[in-house]
């Protein structure tokens, strides 16, 4: 960042002694344009000595996907986004037929079970029950009277959500792929952890009279940010980061204004 080109120092008018045209050795003061030396890089030194970087909603070491960082003033925006309680979206992979101590496919194996009896229809019935139960929790923690005009307006704007701390809440869940023993889910949720999502996969296996482990947790959306906004490792350079900040600023400020007023 400090190696990036800087703006040239400002120019100022100074009256400098200059030999007179008469050539007799006399000096006269002539207005001359010179740079402001106080703004020269060698005088100012590095522009950035400290740079505050904050992390948004965390991802644990077994997860991947959208991970939001705030730089400088962006840390204040991170706090505002946190207070918006926006939905996050995950792609979660599962594997029927075994259970582990940490609900992941890399954990210590506890048991193996059969899964031939599991069909997509049975899985989707379990997902519907999960979504229905969580919808009731969403309404309860939103502290909104659903018979009021306020509730209607919030529903139209998609703003029914807990505005304080609450347990993890799944707002939507569906099956993307079903190829036993493997399956893949899309989960929309609030206030979750990645370990909570792995536990959901484990509990789905139990409800289906089998067992299941989580093979993947990938965040595809974090509030207003999607995978299209994410920078792969090959683009971790100043220009790409600067452009990403510039491109996302408007939609971040718009969402904060829409939610928090």
ZASEVO-404358 format. One record per residue: residue number from 1; x, y, z of N, C-alpha, C, O in turn. Coordinates in steps of 0.02 Angstrom, whole numbers, plus 50000, padded with zeros to 5 digits. Layout:
% residues N
[NUM,[X,Y,Z],[X,Y,Z],[X,Y,Z],[X,Y,Z]]
...
***
This chain:
% residues 261
[1,[50041,49940,50000],[50000,50000,50000],[50043,50063,50000],[50029,50111,49965]]
[2,[50097,50061,50040],[50141,50120,50042],[50182,50127,49978],[50208,50181,49964]]
[3,[50187,50073,49940],[50226,50076,49878],[50185,50104,49819],[50212,50115,49765]]
[4,[50120,50114,49829],[50078,50140,49776],[50098,50211,49758],[50120,50248,49802]]
[5,[50089,50231,49695],[50106,50300,49675],[50067,50351,49716],[50008,50342,49730]]
[6,[50101,50405,49734],[50069,50458,49772],[50055,50518,49728],[50084,50527,49675]]
[7,[50009,50560,49752],[49997,50623,49718],[50059,50667,49725],[50090,50669,49778]]
[8,[50075,50702,49672],[50134,50747,49674],[50123,50801,49726],[50067,50824,49736]]
[9,[50177,50823,49759],[50170,50877,49809],[50140,50940,49778],[50150,50954,49719]]
[10,[50102,50977,49818],[50074,51040,49794],[50130,51090,49776],[50185,51086,49803]]
[11,[50114,51135,49731],[50161,51187,49712],[50144,51252,49750],[50086,51266,49764]]
[12,[50196,51289,49766],[50186,51353,49799],[50232,51406,49767],[50282,51389,49735]]
[13,[50214,51469,49776],[50254,51524,49748],[50301,51549,49802],[50278,51569,49856]]
[14,[50366,51548,49787],[50416,51575,49833],[50457,51629,49796],[50470,51623,49736]]
[15,[50475,51681,49833],[50518,51733,49804],[50590,51714,49818],[50614,51718,49875]]
[16,[50625,51693,49765],[50693,51669,49772],[50743,51720,49742],[50728,51752,49691]]
[17,[50801,51727,49774],[50852,51772,49746],[50880,51745,49680],[50899,51687,49675]]
[18,[50881,51789,49630],[50904,51769,49564],[50950,51825,49537],[50935,51884,49548]]
[19,[51005,51807,49502],[51048,51859,49474],[51008,51908,49431],[50966,51888,49390]]
[20,[51022,51972,49440],[50986,52024,49402],[51008,52023,49330],[51064,52004,49315]]
[21,[50964,52043,49284],[50982,52045,49212],[51040,52091,49196],[51072,52084,49144]]
[22,[51054,52139,49241],[51108,52187,49227],[51176,52153,49225],[51223,52180,49194]]
[23,[51183,52096,49257],[51246,52060,49256],[51299,52088,49300],[51357,52067,49295]]
[24,[51282,52134,49344],[51333,52163,49389],[51339,52126,49455],[51370,52151,49501]]
[25,[51311,52067,49459],[51316,52026,49520],[51262,52040,49570],[51259,52007,49622]]
[26,[51218,52088,49555],[51163,52102,49602],[51111,52047,49598],[51104,52012,49548]]
[27,[51074,52040,49652],[51020,51990,49656],[50953,52025,49662],[50948,52079,49691]]
[28,[50903,51993,49634],[50835,52018,49643],[50789,51959,49658],[50803,51902,49639]]
[29,[50734,51973,49693],[50686,51921,49711],[50638,51910,49654],[50605,51956,49630]]
[30,[50634,51847,49633],[50590,51829,49576],[50540,51777,49600],[50560,51727,49630]]
[31,[50474,51786,49587],[50424,51735,49606],[50437,51670,49567],[50440,51671,49505]]
[32,[50443,51616,49603],[50459,51551,49573],[50412,51497,49601],[50399,51497,49661]]
[33,[50388,51453,49558],[50345,51398,49579],[50389,51339,49601],[50429,51313,49562]]
[34,[50382,51317,49664],[50421,51262,49690],[50375,51214,49728],[50322,51235,49752]]
[35,[50393,51149,49734],[50352,51101,49771],[50354,51114,49846],[50404,51140,49872]]
[36,[50300,51096,49881],[50297,51100,49953],[50337,51040,49981],[50313,50983,49977]]
[37,[50395,51053,50008],[50439,50998,50029],[50410,50959,50087],[50426,50900,50096]]
[38,[50367,50990,50126],[50336,50955,50183],[50293,50897,50159],[50278,50851,50198]]
[39,[50272,50898,50095],[50230,50844,50069],[50271,50794,50029],[50242,50747,50000]]
[40,[50336,50801,50026],[50377,50754,49989],[50379,50687,50026],[50384,50687,50088]]
[41,[50376,50630,49991],[50376,50564,50023],[50435,50554,50070],[50428,50521,50122]]
[42,[50493,50581,50053],[50552,50571,50096],[50546,50611,50161],[50578,50594,50211]]
[43,[50504,50662,50161],[50492,50701,50222],[50435,50671,50263],[50440,50665,50323]]
[44,[50381,50653,50228],[50322,50627,50263],[50333,50556,50289],[50305,50538,50341]]
[45,[50373,50517,50254],[50380,50447,50273],[50321,50406,50249],[50281,50430,50208]]
[46,[50314,50344,50272],[50258,50300,50250],[50191,50331,50266],[50180,50357,50320]]
[47,[50144,50328,50218],[50077,50355,50229],[50039,50315,50281],[50002,50343,50322]]
[48,[50048,50249,50279],[50011,50205,50324],[50060,50169,50370],[50100,50128,50348]]
[49,[50056,50183,50434],[50096,50148,50484],[50056,50095,50519],[50083,50044,50542]]
[50,[49991,50106,50525],[49945,50058,50555],[49882,50055,50512],[49858,50107,50489]]
[51,[49855,49996,50502],[49795,49987,50462],[49749,49939,50499],[49765,49880,50507]]
[52,[49692,49965,50522],[49646,49924,50560],[49603,49881,50514],[49569,49907,50469]]
[53,[49606,49816,50524],[49567,49769,50483],[49524,49727,50530],[49549,49696,50577]]
[54,[49459,49725,50517],[49412,49687,50558],[49379,49632,50518],[49372,49637,50457]]
[55,[49359,49579,50553],[49326,49522,50521],[49252,49524,50535],[49230,49542,50590]]
[56,[49212,49506,50485],[49140,49501,50492],[49121,49435,50523],[49153,49411,50569]]
[57,[49068,49404,50497],[49046,49339,50523],[49100,49287,50508],[49122,49279,50451]]
[58,[49121,49252,50560],[49179,49208,50554],[49164,49145,50514],[49107,49124,50508]]
[59,[49217,49116,50487],[49215,49049,50457],[49267,49007,50493],[49324,49029,50502]]
[60,[49248,48947,50515],[49297,48905,50548],[49342,48872,50496],[49331,48879,50436]]
[61,[49393,48836,50520],[49445,48812,50475],[49421,48758,50427],[49453,48745,50377]]
[62,[49364,48727,50442],[49337,48675,50399],[49288,48702,50348],[49259,48664,50309]]
[63,[49277,48767,50348],[49227,48797,50304],[49261,48841,50251],[49321,48855,50255]]
[64,[49222,48861,50201],[49248,48904,50148],[49193,48951,50126],[49136,48948,50150]]
[65,[49210,48995,50079],[49160,49039,50050],[49170,49112,50067],[49226,49134,50080]]
[66,[49115,49149,50067],[49116,49222,50075],[49136,49240,50146],[49104,49219,50195]]
[67,[49190,49279,50152],[49215,49301,50217],[49228,49376,50211],[49273,49396,50173]]
[68,[49191,49416,50247],[49193,49489,50239],[49243,49520,50288],[49245,49503,50347]]
[69,[49285,49565,50261],[49333,49602,50301],[49318,49677,50295],[49295,49700,50244]]
[70,[49332,49713,50348],[49326,49786,50347],[49394,49818,50357],[49433,49796,50398]]
[71,[49408,49870,50319],[49472,49906,50322],[49459,49978,50340],[49419,50012,50307]]
[72,[49492,50002,50392],[49484,50072,50412],[49412,50088,50431],[49384,50058,50477]]
[73,[49382,50137,50396],[49312,50156,50409],[49265,50097,50398],[49210,50096,50425]]
[74,[49286,50048,50358],[49244,49989,50346],[49228,49951,50409],[49179,49913,50409]]
[75,[49267,49959,50461],[49252,49925,50524],[49187,49950,50555],[49150,49912,50585]]
[76,[49173,50015,50547],[49109,50042,50570],[49051,50013,50529],[48999,49997,50557]]
[77,[49061,50005,50464],[49009,49975,50422],[48998,49902,50441],[48942,49878,50438]]
[78,[49052,49867,50460],[49044,49798,50482],[48998,49793,50542],[48955,49750,50546]]
[79,[49008,49839,50590],[48965,49840,50649],[48892,49853,50630],[48847,49822,50657]]
[80,[48882,49901,50584],[48813,49916,50562],[48782,49855,50527],[48724,49840,50537]]
[81,[48821,49821,50485],[48796,49761,50452],[48778,49707,50502],[48728,49671,50493]]
[82,[48819,49700,50553],[48805,49650,50606],[48738,49666,50639],[48699,49621,50653]]
[83,[48725,49730,50651],[48662,49750,50683],[48602,49744,50637],[48545,49748,50660]]
[84,[48614,49734,50572],[48559,49723,50525],[48532,49652,50528],[48476,49639,50506]]
[85,[48570,49606,50556],[48550,49536,50562],[48527,49508,50495],[48471,49483,50488]]
[86,[48571,49512,50445],[48554,49490,50378],[48563,49414,50372],[48602,49383,50407]]
[87,[48525,49386,50325],[48526,49313,50314],[48591,49293,50279],[48616,49329,50236]]
[88,[48616,49236,50297],[48674,49206,50263],[48652,49141,50230],[48606,49108,50254]]
[89,[48684,49124,50175],[48665,49065,50136],[48725,49018,50132],[48781,49040,50118]]
[90,[48713,48954,50142],[48766,48904,50140],[48746,48847,50093],[48688,48829,50087]]
[91,[48797,48818,50061],[48790,48754,50028],[48822,48703,50074],[48882,48708,50090]]
[92,[48783,48653,50096],[48806,48605,50146],[48802,48535,50116],[48749,48513,50094]]
[93,[48858,48500,50115],[48860,48432,50090],[48854,48381,50146],[48877,48393,50202]]
[94,[48822,48325,50131],[48813,48273,50181],[48826,48204,50152],[48824,48194,50091]]
[95,[48838,48156,50196],[48851,48087,50177],[48814,48041,50226],[48829,48041,50285]]
[96,[48766,48003,50200],[48730,47956,50242],[48772,47894,50257],[48816,47876,50219]]
[97,[48758,47863,50314],[48787,47798,50328],[48839,47795,50383],[48861,47741,50401]]
[98,[48859,47853,50410],[48907,47851,50465],[48899,47912,50509],[48873,47964,50488]]
[99,[48923,47906,50570],[48921,47961,50619],[48990,47969,50649],[49026,47920,50660]]
[100,[49009,48032,50664],[49074,48046,50695],[49064,48090,50756],[49009,48115,50769]]
[101,[49118,48098,50794],[49113,48135,50857],[49103,48210,50848],[49078,48243,50894]]
[102,[49122,48238,50790],[49114,48310,50779],[49067,48326,50720],[49064,48382,50696]]
[103,[49030,48275,50697],[48980,48281,50644],[49010,48293,50575],[48973,48302,50526]]
[104,[49077,48294,50568],[49109,48303,50503],[49136,48237,50478],[49143,48189,50516]]
[105,[49152,48235,50414],[49178,48172,50385],[49250,48159,50405],[49277,48106,50391]]
[106,[49283,48207,50438],[49352,48197,50460],[49357,48181,50534],[49411,48171,50560]]
[107,[49300,48177,50568],[49300,48163,50640],[49310,48089,50654],[49316,48048,50609]]
[108,[49313,48073,50718],[49321,48003,50740],[49257,47965,50728],[49204,47985,50751]]
[109,[49262,47908,50692],[49204,47868,50675],[49173,47837,50737],[49207,47806,50778]]
[110,[49107,47847,50744],[49070,47819,50801],[49030,47758,50781],[49029,47708,50815]]
[111,[48995,47763,50724],[48954,47707,50701],[48943,47711,50626],[48951,47763,50595]]
[112,[48924,47653,50599],[48903,47649,50529],[48831,47623,50528],[48812,47581,50568]]
[113,[48792,47648,50481],[48722,47628,50476],[48703,47618,50403],[48739,47639,50357]]
[114,[48646,47585,50392],[48620,47577,50324],[48582,47640,50304],[48560,47679,50346]]
[115,[48576,47649,50240],[48541,47709,50214],[48499,47693,50152],[48472,47739,50121]]
[116,[48493,47629,50134],[48457,47611,50073],[48384,47631,50075],[48353,47640,50022]]
[117,[48355,47638,50134],[48284,47654,50141],[48270,47728,50132],[48211,47748,50129]]
[118,[48321,47770,50128],[48311,47842,50124],[48296,47863,50052],[48333,47845,50006]]
[119,[48242,47899,50043],[48224,47926,49977],[48225,48003,49980],[48227,48033,50034]]
[120,[48223,48033,49922],[48223,48106,49920],[48159,48133,49952],[48160,48184,49985]]
[121,[48103,48099,49941],[48040,48121,49970],[48043,48121,50046],[48020,48168,50078]]
[122,[48073,48069,50076],[48080,48066,50149],[48125,48122,50174],[48110,48154,50225]]
[123,[48179,48135,50138],[48224,48189,50157],[48189,48256,50155],[48195,48297,50201]]
[124,[48151,48268,50102],[48118,48333,50095],[48063,48342,50147],[48048,48399,50166]]
[125,[48032,48288,50170],[47983,48294,50224],[48016,48318,50288],[47989,48359,50325]]
[126,[48076,48290,50302],[48113,48312,50361],[48133,48385,50355],[48130,48422,50404]]
[127,[48154,48405,50296],[48174,48475,50285],[48115,48522,50295],[48122,48577,50322]]
[128,[48055,48501,50274],[47995,48542,50283],[47979,48551,50357],[47959,48605,50378]]
[129,[47988,48498,50396],[47976,48503,50468],[48026,48551,50500],[48007,48593,50541]]
[130,[48090,48546,50480],[48141,48591,50507],[48124,48664,50491],[48129,48707,50534]]
[131,[48104,48676,50429],[48089,48745,50409],[48027,48771,50447],[48026,48829,50468]]
[132,[47977,48729,50455],[47917,48751,50491],[47931,48768,50563],[47907,48818,50589]]
[133,[47971,48726,50596],[47989,48738,50666],[48028,48802,50673],[48017,48841,50720]]
[134,[48075,48813,50628],[48116,48874,50631],[48076,48937,50613],[48092,48991,50638]]
[135,[48025,48930,50571],[47984,48988,50554],[47947,49013,50615],[47940,49073,50626]]
[136,[47922,48967,50656],[47889,48987,50718],[47938,49023,50764],[47921,49073,50796]]
[137,[48000,48997,50767],[48050,49030,50809],[48067,49099,50783],[48079,49146,50822]]
[138,[48069,49107,50716],[48083,49172,50686],[48031,49223,50707],[48049,49279,50725]]
[139,[47968,49204,50704],[47915,49251,50723],[47918,49267,50798],[47906,49324,50818]]
[140,[47934,49217,50838],[47937,49228,50910],[47992,49277,50929],[47981,49322,50969]]
[141,[48052,49267,50900],[48108,49310,50918],[48107,49377,50883],[48146,49422,50900]]
[142,[48063,49385,50833],[48058,49450,50800],[48018,49500,50841],[48020,49560,50829]]
[143,[47980,49474,50891],[47941,49517,50936],[47894,49563,50897],[47890,49623,50911]]
[144,[47859,49535,50849],[47813,49573,50808],[47743,49542,50811],[47736,49481,50806]]
[145,[47693,49584,50820],[47624,49561,50818],[47604,49551,50745],[47598,49600,50708]]
[146,[47594,49489,50725],[47583,49474,50654],[47515,49500,50629],[47502,49496,50569]]
[147,[47473,49526,50673],[47408,49553,50652],[47411,49628,50638],[47359,49658,50624]]
[148,[47469,49658,50641],[47475,49730,50634],[47497,49750,50564],[47523,49710,50526]]
[149,[47487,49814,50549],[47510,49842,50485],[47586,49842,50482],[47614,49832,50428]]
[150,[47618,49852,50538],[47692,49851,50541],[47718,49783,50518],[47766,49780,50479]]
[151,[47687,49729,50541],[47709,49662,50522],[47701,49652,50447],[47744,49623,50414]]
[152,[47645,49676,50419],[47634,49670,50347],[47687,49707,50308],[47715,49680,50259]]
[153,[47702,49768,50328],[47752,49808,50292],[47821,49777,50297],[47859,49778,50248]]
[154,[47839,49751,50355],[47904,49718,50363],[47907,49655,50320],[47960,49641,50291]]
[155,[47852,49618,50316],[47851,49557,50276],[47861,49574,50202],[47897,49540,50166]]
[156,[47827,49628,50179],[47834,49649,50109],[47906,49668,50094],[47932,49653,50040]]
[157,[47939,49700,50141],[48009,49722,50131],[48059,49668,50147],[48119,49678,50139]]
[158,[48036,49610,50170],[48081,49555,50187],[48123,49569,50248],[48180,49547,50252]]
[159,[48094,49606,50296],[48133,49627,50355],[48110,49593,50419],[48130,49615,50473]]
[160,[48070,49540,50414],[48052,49504,50475],[48111,49461,50496],[48127,49411,50464]]
[161,[48144,49482,50548],[48203,49446,50573],[48215,49469,50645],[48195,49524,50664]]
[162,[48248,49427,50685],[48265,49448,50753],[48314,49507,50750],[48364,49504,50714]]
[163,[48300,49560,50786],[48345,49617,50787],[48387,49618,50851],[48422,49667,50864]]
[164,[48383,49565,50889],[48425,49555,50948],[48454,49485,50944],[48443,49449,50896]]
[165,[48491,49466,50995],[48521,49400,50996],[48466,49347,50999],[48414,49357,51031]]
[166,[48477,49292,50966],[48430,49236,50967],[48469,49172,50953],[48526,49175,50931]]
[167,[48439,49114,50966],[48471,49051,50945],[48477,49050,50869],[48445,49090,50835]]
[168,[48516,49004,50841],[48519,48997,50769],[48450,48984,50740],[48411,48945,50768]]
[169,[48434,49017,50685],[48368,49010,50653],[48378,48996,50579],[48414,49033,50545]]
[170,[48347,48943,50555],[48348,48926,50483],[48286,48956,50451],[48230,48938,50468]]
[171,[48296,49001,50404],[48239,49033,50370],[48217,48996,50308],[48160,49004,50285]]
[172,[48261,48955,50279],[48243,48915,50221],[48294,48858,50215],[48353,48867,50230]]
[173,[48270,48800,50192],[48314,48743,50182],[48285,48700,50127],[48226,48685,50127]]
[174,[48327,48680,50079],[48304,48638,50024],[48359,48592,50001],[48418,48605,50013]]
[175,[48339,48539,49968],[48387,48490,49942],[48407,48510,49871],[48365,48519,49828]]
[176,[48471,48517,49860],[48497,48534,49794],[48514,48471,49754],[48499,48467,49694]]
[177,[48544,48422,49787],[48564,48360,49754],[48550,48301,49801],[48559,48306,49862]]
[178,[48529,48245,49771],[48517,48185,49810],[48542,48126,49770],[48511,48105,49722]]
[179,[48599,48099,49790],[48629,48041,49757],[48660,47997,49811],[48721,47998,49820]]
[180,[48617,47959,49847],[48640,47921,49906],[48704,47882,49892],[48711,47850,49840]]
[181,[48752,47884,49939],[48745,47912,50007],[48756,47988,50011],[48751,48016,50065]]
[182,[48771,48020,49955],[48786,48092,49958],[48723,48134,49946],[48678,48114,49910]]
[183,[48722,48192,49978],[48668,48240,49966],[48695,48310,49979],[48746,48318,50013]]
[184,[48660,48359,49953],[48682,48428,49961],[48621,48472,49976],[48569,48467,49943]]
[185,[48629,48516,50025],[48575,48560,50047],[48594,48633,50036],[48653,48651,50036]]
[186,[48544,48675,50028],[48553,48747,50031],[48516,48772,50092],[48456,48760,50100]]
[187,[48551,48807,50136],[48523,48828,50200],[48529,48904,50206],[48584,48931,50201]]
[188,[48473,48938,50218],[48471,49009,50234],[48462,49016,50309],[48416,48985,50337]]
[189,[48503,49055,50342],[48500,49055,50415],[48525,49121,50445],[48555,49163,50411]]
[190,[48511,49127,50510],[48532,49185,50550],[48565,49160,50614],[48544,49110,50642]]
[191,[48616,49195,50636],[48647,49184,50701],[48675,49114,50709],[48678,49087,50764]]
[192,[48694,49084,50654],[48719,49015,50655],[48795,49013,50665],[48829,49064,50661]]
[193,[48820,48954,50678],[48891,48938,50671],[48897,48881,50622],[48848,48847,50608]]
[194,[48956,48872,50595],[48965,48816,50548],[48956,48749,50583],[48932,48701,50552]]
[195,[48976,48745,50646],[48966,48683,50683],[48892,48668,50692],[48872,48609,50692]]
[196,[48852,48719,50701],[48779,48709,50706],[48752,48677,50642],[48709,48633,50646]]
[197,[48776,48698,50584],[48753,48670,50521],[48775,48597,50514],[48737,48556,50487]]
[198,[48834,48581,50539],[48855,48511,50538],[48810,48468,50582],[48793,48412,50566]]
[199,[48790,48497,50639],[48746,48460,50684],[48678,48450,50652],[48646,48398,50663]]
[200,[48654,48498,50612],[48591,48490,50577],[48594,48429,50530],[48547,48390,50527]]
[201,[48649,48421,50495],[48658,48363,50451],[48655,48299,50492],[48622,48251,50472]]
[202,[48688,48298,50549],[48687,48240,50594],[48615,48224,50616],[48595,48166,50616]]
[203,[48577,48275,50635],[48509,48265,50659],[48463,48242,50602],[48416,48204,50615]]
[204,[48475,48265,50542],[48436,48242,50484],[48446,48167,50476],[48398,48130,50463]]
[205,[48508,48144,50482],[48521,48072,50478],[48483,48033,50530],[48456,47980,50515]]
[206,[48482,48058,50592],[48446,48023,50645],[48371,48021,50631],[48339,47970,50642]]
[207,[48342,48076,50607],[48271,48078,50592],[48252,48029,50537],[48195,48006,50534]]
[208,[48299,48013,50494],[48288,47967,50439],[48307,47895,50458],[48315,47853,50415]]
[209,[48314,47882,50524],[48330,47816,50550],[48396,47790,50521],[48404,47731,50505]]
[210,[48443,47836,50516],[48510,47819,50491],[48559,47865,50527],[48549,47884,50584]]
[211,[48612,47883,50493],[48660,47932,50519],[48689,47970,50460],[48683,47949,50403]]
[212,[48720,48026,50475],[48749,48067,50421],[48804,48111,50449],[48802,48132,50507]]
[213,[48853,48125,50407],[48907,48171,50425],[48908,48227,50373],[48884,48219,50317]]
[214,[48935,48282,50393],[48941,48340,50349],[49008,48338,50312],[49060,48329,50342]]
[215,[49005,48345,50246],[49065,48342,50206],[49088,48411,50182],[49145,48419,50160]]
[216,[49043,48460,50185],[49061,48527,50160],[49016,48580,50191],[48955,48569,50197]]
[217,[49045,48636,50210],[49006,48695,50228],[49037,48754,50190],[49094,48774,50202]]
[218,[48998,48781,50144],[49023,48836,50102],[48973,48893,50103],[48915,48885,50083]]
[219,[48995,48950,50126],[48951,49009,50128],[48950,49042,50060],[49002,49063,50034]]
[220,[48891,49046,50030],[48884,49075,49964],[48857,49147,49966],[48861,49183,49917]]
[221,[48830,49167,50023],[48806,49236,50031],[48811,49255,50104],[48795,49217,50149]]
[222,[48835,49316,50116],[48835,49345,50183],[48803,49414,50178],[48836,49463,50162]]
[223,[48737,49417,50191],[48702,49480,50183],[48701,49502,50111],[48674,49468,50067]]
[224,[48731,49560,50097],[48731,49587,50029],[48789,49560,49988],[48792,49573,49928]]
[225,[48834,49523,50018],[48893,49498,49982],[48881,49427,49957],[48855,49385,49994]]
[226,[48900,49414,49895],[48894,49348,49865],[48963,49324,49841],[49013,49360,49847]]
[227,[48964,49264,49813],[49027,49238,49786],[49054,49282,49730],[49114,49285,49719]]
[228,[49009,49317,49694],[49032,49361,49640],[49073,49420,49667],[49113,49448,49631]]
[229,[49062,49438,49730],[49099,49493,49761],[49166,49470,49790],[49209,49511,49805]]
[230,[49174,49405,49799],[49233,49379,49834],[49295,49382,49790],[49291,49375,49729]]
[231,[49352,49392,49821],[49416,49394,49786],[49453,49329,49799],[49470,49314,49856]]
[232,[49467,49290,49746],[49509,49231,49755],[49580,49251,49774],[49600,49309,49766]]
[233,[49618,49204,49798],[49686,49219,49821],[49729,49254,49768],[49771,49295,49784]]
[234,[49717,49237,49704],[49757,49267,49651],[49743,49342,49642],[49780,49376,49607]]
[235,[49690,49367,49674],[49672,49438,49667],[49682,49476,49733],[49653,49529,49743]]
[236,[49723,49449,49777],[49738,49484,49839],[49793,49536,49827],[49848,49530,49852]]
[237,[49776,49587,49789],[49823,49641,49774],[49787,49708,49784],[49725,49710,49789]]
[238,[49825,49761,49787],[49797,49827,49804],[49743,49849,49756],[49690,49872,49778]]
[239,[49754,49842,49692],[49705,49866,49643],[49639,49827,49650],[49585,49858,49650]]
[240,[49642,49761,49655],[49581,49721,49660],[49543,49736,49724],[49481,49740,49724]]
[241,[49579,49744,49780],[49547,49760,49844],[49514,49829,49841],[49458,49838,49864]]
[242,[49550,49877,49812],[49522,49945,49806],[49459,49945,49763],[49410,49977,49781]]
[243,[49461,49909,49707],[49402,49906,49663],[49343,49871,49698],[49286,49891,49689]]
[244,[49358,49819,49737],[49305,49783,49772],[49271,49828,49823],[49210,49827,49830]]
[245,[49311,49867,49859],[49283,49915,49908],[49238,49965,49873],[49183,49981,49896]]
[246,[49262,49991,49817],[49224,50042,49781],[49159,50013,49753],[49107,50046,49756]]
[247,[49161,49952,49728],[49102,49922,49698],[49049,49903,49749],[48989,49903,49734]]
[248,[49070,49887,49811],[49023,49864,49862],[48996,49920,49906],[48946,49910,49941]]
[249,[49027,49977,49905],[49008,50030,49952],[48934,50049,49947],[48900,50055,49998]]
[250,[48910,50059,49886],[48841,50084,49878],[48790,50034,49906],[48745,50054,49942]]
[251,[48798,49970,49889],[48747,49922,49912],[48752,49910,49987],[48701,49895,50018]]
[252,[48811,49917,50016],[48817,49911,50089],[48781,49969,50123],[48741,49958,50168]]
[253,[48794,50030,50101],[48762,50088,50131],[48687,50088,50120],[48649,50110,50163]]
[254,[48665,50064,50061],[48593,50060,50047],[48559,50011,50094],[48505,50026,50119]]
[255,[48589,49953,50105],[48559,49903,50149],[48557,49927,50221],[48507,49916,50256]]
[256,[48609,49960,50244],[48610,49987,50312],[48555,50039,50321],[48520,50040,50372]]
[257,[48547,50083,50271],[48495,50134,50275],[48426,50102,50273],[48381,50124,50309]]
[258,[48417,50051,50232],[48352,50018,50226],[48332,49982,50290],[48273,49983,50309]]
[259,[48381,49951,50324],[48365,49911,50383],[48365,49951,50447],[48320,49945,50488]]
[260,[48416,49993,50455],[48424,50029,50518],[48396,50100,50515],[48387,50132,50567]]
[261,[48382,50123,50455],[48355,50191,50448],[48410,50241,50458],[48398,50301,50455]]
***
